[in-house]
Amino acid sequence: NDREKYEEFFKNFGLQLKMGCYASYGMNKELLQDLLLFHSAKENKLVTLREYYEAMPEDQKYIYYAAGESTDRLAKLPAAERVLDKGFDILYLTDDVDEFMLQMLRSYGDKEKEKEFRNISADDLGIETDAEKEEVKAKNEENKELFEAMKAALDGKVTEVRLSQRLKSHPVCLSSSGPLSIEMEKVLSKQPGSEGVKSDKVLELNVNHPVFAALKAAQEAGDTEKLNKYSALLYAQAQLIEGLPVDDPTAYAEAVCSLMK
């Protein structure tokens, strides 16, 4: 009943409440879920799941979230721009347990009107029209040869290269195509014996950005060396945006310098 005091309480004990939702396969999630607080991108303050749910626009299909080290970093993710522009809020998750806990909760809301939780880096954000989906599908098919060449240049680092439906002003981003997100990979990699755990990464490109035109020009000119270099640079940039370590920082620096000559 005293929000200010509860938020202070949550700063000290919120992690234990989240662990309680996650523990025992979510046995106590219904008891605890309305006690949780998350940082709202739109409100720039802590909100409950109920407050988020009741503020959702009528046409919003999912409860959107982003997971990472800090709210400042999450606010700069390329995928956040498109979701926020639609008028949809995003919950910023900054504790290691957060995303695992939301997967245990799965959904939230009134019966028969529950909304699933959806990572803004997931395959389908549910904000594209059928016409937009068909347009991107056609352009992906049209540029299939380019994407296959980029995937080969990255030598197993990504499972797919494709055009993005989530990017607005940014040239590139990484998403995950399997059940394990990029942030979950980072959390698990800190655990002993989990060093080999990897998410299935997808390199997504913005068809409307000048960078994509440069990729097409290199391909059409038959400049394989330049296309390979561009592919490596874009992948490294996407890694940095996601807070992942660049595979070879020295090679990345040399590639950037060579393009500046």
Secondary structure, 3 states (H helix, E strand, C coil): CCHHHHHHHHHHHHHHHHHHHHHHHHCCHHHHHHHCCEEECCCCCEECHHHHHHHCCCCCCEEEEEECCCHHHHHCCHHHHHHHHCCCCEEEECCCCHHHHHHHHCEECCCCCCEEEEECCCCCCCCCCHHHHHHHHHHHHHCHHHHHHHHHHHCCCCCEEEECCCCCCCCEEEEECCCCCHHHHHHHHCCCCCCCCCCCEEEEECCCCHHHHHHHHHHHCCCHHHHHHHHHHHHHHHHHHCCCCCCCHHHHHHHHHHHHC
